Amino acid sequence: MITNQEVIDFLSAKAALSLAAIEKEANLSASTLTKAISGQRVLNSKHLQALEPVLIQYGLNEYKNRKARVISIVNHKGGVGKTTTTINFGRALNLLGYRILMIDMDSQGNLSQSLGVDSPEQQLLESLVHNQPLPITAISPNFDLVPSNLQLAKYERDLTHSPSGALRLKTALNAVLSQYDFILIDCPPALNIFTNSALIASTSALVVLEPETSAVKGVNNLFELIEEIRQFFNERLAIDGILMTRVDRRLLLHKEIIQSVRKDLAAFTVFTTEIRLNAALKESQYAQEDIFRYNNSSPGAQDYKQLAAEYLAIHAH
């Protein structure tokens, strides 16, 4: 039989469903579900027995059997906004009701530090090196982190030379795929064992690209790596799209580069949403908050909210 928590999770994720209509179909008293979701009551066995066949009609079984979409946020160039995107794209999805796990795959630990986890007692290397379960840290409800710091860099050579090194993240993630809707991996600014591991474990890659000549010229190396990973290790790996970040719409150069990217990379989705250059985004990371908590009315918050909506419209989950 379905559990009280499963009902709450399902209805919370399916906010468009009418609770009143479901209560009527299951012959429940008015506000029973509203009170259960708010924590004012616990559904008993009679409630659950009546609800289960009704909720199955609304997709309960598909919901229970779902697995997270794992997205590598990737570019081998530093400073293009991978960490900023991981935090704020993830948080924008979270605000829409999705359960999010972020993986800090960069030994610099910028993602962890930007979320207030400066000195984690346990971190990703415990899973990659010592085969331990992922050390998940709750940042806020349904918005979790697997942290890292400089200790991870010490094991790069060991993982590179291990036959299973690049596969260990995928193995570790298998245990939590059913617990989340999206798992976002903040990849390092390098095409190394950690980026390879992320892509092997991922459903898809989100390429973050700054409208600068050097960044655009180097992106073909990344596409070649993704194709190699797809061919030899992960045939399901797809490119979700290319996200332009740090865009200054006052600069003619940025306009020209973005126009060129949209033309030259027309085979891929280049998101209509562009993340504008915005001081609040950098300030929010210094304050160790996502942009929505730091300044919900900022252009950065508007842009990442729009990105989440556009992403879901293209890649329905």
C-alpha positions in Angstrom: 0.0 0.0 0.0 1.1 3.6 -0.7 2.5 5.5 2.3 1.5 8.8 3.8 4.9 10.3 2.7 4.5 9.0 -0.9 1.1 10.7 -1.1 2.5 14.0 0.1 5.6 13.7 -2.2 3.4 12.9 -5.3 0.9 15.6 -4.7 3.6 18.2 -3.9 5.3 17.3 -7.2 2.0 17.4 -9.1 0.8 20.9 -8.0 -1.5 21.2 -10.9 -3.8 18.4 -9.6 -7.0 19.5 -7.8 -6.9 18.2 -4.3 -10.6 18.8 -3.9 -11.3 16.6 -7.0 -9.1 13.8 -5.7 -10.7 13.9 -2.3 -14.1 13.7 -3.9 -13.0 10.7 -6.1 -11.6 8.9 -3.0 -14.6 9.8 -0.8 -12.4 11.7 1.6 -13.5 14.7 3.7 -12.8 18.1 2.4 -9.3 19.5 3.2 -8.0 16.0 4.2 -5.2 16.2 1.7 -4.5 19.9 2.4 -4.0 19.1 6.0 -1.8 16.1 5.2 0.5 18.1 3.0 0.8 20.9 5.5 1.7 18.4 8.2 -1.5 18.9 10.3 -2.5 15.3 10.0 -1.3 11.9 9.0 -3.3 9.8 6.5 -4.5 6.5 8.0 -4.7 3.1 6.3 -8.3 3.7 5.2 -7.3 7.0 3.6 -4.4 5.4 1.8 -6.4 2.5 0.6 -9.0 4.8 -0.9 -6.4 7.1 -2.4 -4.1 4.6 -4.1 -6.4 3.6 -7.1 -7.3 7.2 -7.6 -3.7 8.4 -7.7 -2.6 5.6 -9.9 -5.0 7.1 -12.6 -3.0 10.4 -12.2 0.4 8.7 -12.8 1.4 7.5 -9.3 3.2 4.4 -10.6 5.2 6.3 -13.1 6.1 8.8 -10.5 7.3 6.1 -8.0 9.4 4.4 -10.7 11.0 7.6 -12.0 14.8 8.3 -11.9 16.6 11.5 -11.8 17.9 13.2 -14.9 21.6 13.7 -14.3 23.0 16.8 -16.0 26.6 17.7 -16.2 27.1 21.5 -16.2 30.2 21.6 -18.3 32.9 23.7 -20.1 36.6 23.2 -19.8 37.2 26.9 -19.5 37.1 28.5 -16.1 35.1 31.5 -15.1 32.2 31.0 -17.5 29.5 30.5 -14.9 29.3 26.7 -14.4 29.0 27.0 -10.6 26.7 30.0 -10.8 24.5 28.0 -13.1 24.5 24.8 -11.0 23.4 26.7 -8.0 20.8 29.0 -9.5 19.4 26.7 -12.2 19.1 24.0 -9.6 17.4 26.4 -7.2 15.0 27.6 -9.9 14.0 24.0 -10.5 13.7 23.4 -6.8 11.3 26.4 -6.5 9.1 24.8 -9.1 8.8 21.7 -6.8 11.6 19.5 -8.0 14.0 17.6 -5.8 17.5 18.6 -6.6 21.0 17.2 -5.7 24.1 19.1 -6.7 27.5 17.3 -7.0 30.7 19.4 -6.5 33.0 17.7 -9.0 35.6 20.4 -8.8 38.4 20.1 -6.3 38.4 23.9 -5.8 35.1 23.4 -4.0 33.6 26.6 -5.3 30.1 25.1 -5.4 30.4 23.9 -1.8 31.8 27.2 -0.5 29.1 29.2 -2.4 26.5 27.2 -0.5 28.1 27.7 2.9 29.8 24.3 3.1 33.4 25.4 3.6 35.0 22.5 5.5 32.9 19.4 4.9 33.6 16.5 7.3 32.8 14.1 4.5 33.0 14.8 0.8 32.8 13.3 -2.7 36.2 11.6 -2.5 34.8 9.2 0.2 32.6 7.8 -2.5 35.0 7.9 -5.4 38.0 6.6 -3.5 36.7 4.6 -0.5 33.4 3.3 -2.1 31.3 5.0 0.6 27.7 6.2 0.1 27.4 9.7 -1.2 27.8 12.2 1.7 24.7 14.3 1.1 24.3 17.6 2.9 20.9 19.3 3.0 21.0 23.0 2.0 17.3 23.5 2.2 14.2 21.3 1.7 14.7 19.1 -1.4 17.9 21.0 -2.3 20.9 18.9 -1.4 24.7 18.9 -2.0 27.5 16.5 -2.2 30.5 18.7 -1.3 34.2 18.6 -2.3 37.4 20.5 -1.4 41.1 20.4 -2.3 41.5 17.0 -0.9 39.8 15.6 -4.0 42.7 16.8 -6.2 45.1 14.5 -4.4 43.4 11.5 -5.8 43.2 12.5 -9.4 46.2 10.4 -10.4 44.9 7.4 -8.5 41.5 7.6 -10.2 43.1 8.2 -13.6 45.1 5.0 -13.3 42.4 2.8 -11.9 40.4 0.7 -14.4 37.2 1.7 -12.6 38.1 5.3 -11.8 35.9 7.0 -14.3 32.9 4.7 -13.5 32.8 5.2 -9.8 30.6 8.3 -9.8 28.0 6.5 -11.9 28.0 3.6 -9.5 27.6 5.9 -6.5 24.7 7.8 -8.1 22.7 4.6 -8.8 21.8 4.5 -5.1 20.1 7.9 -5.1 18.6 8.2 -8.6 15.1 7.5 -7.3 15.4 10.2 -4.5 15.7 13.2 -6.9 14.2 14.7 -10.0 17.4 16.4 -11.2 21.1 15.8 -10.2 23.3 18.6 -11.4 27.1 18.0 -11.6 29.3 21.1 -11.4 32.3 20.0 -13.6 35.8 21.3 -13.2 37.5 23.7 -15.8 39.4 20.8 -17.3 38.8 17.8 -19.5 40.1 15.4 -16.9 39.1 12.3 -15.0 36.4 14.2 -13.0 34.8 15.7 -16.1 34.9 12.3 -17.8 33.3 10.7 -14.7 30.5 13.2 -14.7 29.7 12.7 -18.4 29.8 8.9 -18.1 27.3 9.2 -15.2 25.0 11.7 -16.9 21.8 11.6 -18.9 22.9 14.9 -20.6 25.3 17.8 -20.7 24.4 21.5 -20.4 27.2 23.5 -22.0 27.8 26.9 -20.5 29.4 29.3 -22.9 30.6 32.9 -22.4 30.4 35.2 -25.4 34.2 35.6 -25.7 36.2 34.6 -28.8 38.6 32.2 -26.9 35.7 30.4 -25.2 33.8 29.8 -28.4 36.9 28.6 -30.3 37.6 26.0 -27.6 34.2 24.5 -27.4 34.7 22.0 -30.2 37.2 20.1 -28.0 34.4 19.7 -25.5 32.0 18.4 -28.1 34.6 15.9 -29.3 34.9 14.6 -25.7 31.2 14.3 -25.3 31.0 12.4 -28.6 33.8 10.1 -27.5 32.0 9.4 -24.1 28.8 8.7 -26.0 30.5 6.3 -28.4 32.5 4.3 -25.9 30.9 4.7 -22.4 27.5 6.2 -22.3 25.3 6.0 -25.5 22.4 7.8 -23.9 24.4 11.0 -23.2 22.8 13.9 -25.0 23.5 17.6 -25.2 20.6 19.5 -23.6 21.8 22.7 -25.1 24.1 25.7 -24.9 23.6 28.4 -22.4 25.1 31.8 -23.0 26.3 33.4 -19.7 27.9 36.6 -18.5 26.2 38.4 -21.4 26.5 42.2 -21.6 23.9 43.2 -24.1 25.4 46.7 -24.4 28.5 45.2 -26.1 28.3 44.8 -29.9 31.0 42.1 -29.7 28.7 40.0 -27.4 25.8 40.4 -29.8 27.9 39.4 -32.8 29.4 36.3 -31.0 26.0 35.1 -29.8 24.6 35.5 -33.3 27.6 33.5 -34.7 27.1 30.8 -32.0 23.4 30.5 -32.9 24.3 30.1 -36.6 27.4 27.9 -36.3 25.9 25.6 -33.6 22.4 25.4 -35.1 22.6 21.6 -34.8 22.3 22.1 -31.0 19.7 23.8 -28.9 21.0 27.3 -28.0 18.7 28.5 -25.2 16.8 31.6 -25.9 17.4 32.6 -22.3 20.7 34.4 -21.8 22.2 34.9 -18.4 23.1 38.6 -18.2 26.2 39.9 -16.6 24.9 40.8 -13.1 26.8 41.9 -10.0 24.2 40.3 -7.8 25.1 36.8 -9.0 28.7 37.2 -7.9 27.6 38.9 -4.6 25.2 36.1 -3.8 28.0 33.5 -4.0 30.1 35.6 -1.7 27.1 35.8 0.7 26.8 31.9 0.3 23.2 32.2 -0.9 21.5 31.4 -4.2 20.3 34.4 -6.2 16.7 33.9 -5.2 17.4 34.3 -1.5 20.0 37.0 -2.0 18.0 39.2 -4.4 14.9 37.7 -5.9 14.2 40.8 -8.1 17.6 40.9 -9.7 18.2 40.3 -13.4 20.1 37.1 -12.4 17.1 35.7 -10.6 14.8 36.6 -13.5 17.2 34.9 -16.0 17.6 31.6 -14.1 13.8 31.5 -13.5 13.3 31.9 -17.2 16.0 29.3 -18.0 14.2 26.7 -15.8 10.9 27.3 -17.5 12.5 27.1 -21.0 14.5 23.9 -20.1 11.3 22.2 -18.8 9.4 23.2 -21.9 12.1 21.6 -24.1 13.0 18.6 -21.9 9.8 17.6 -20.1 10.7 15.5 -17.1 
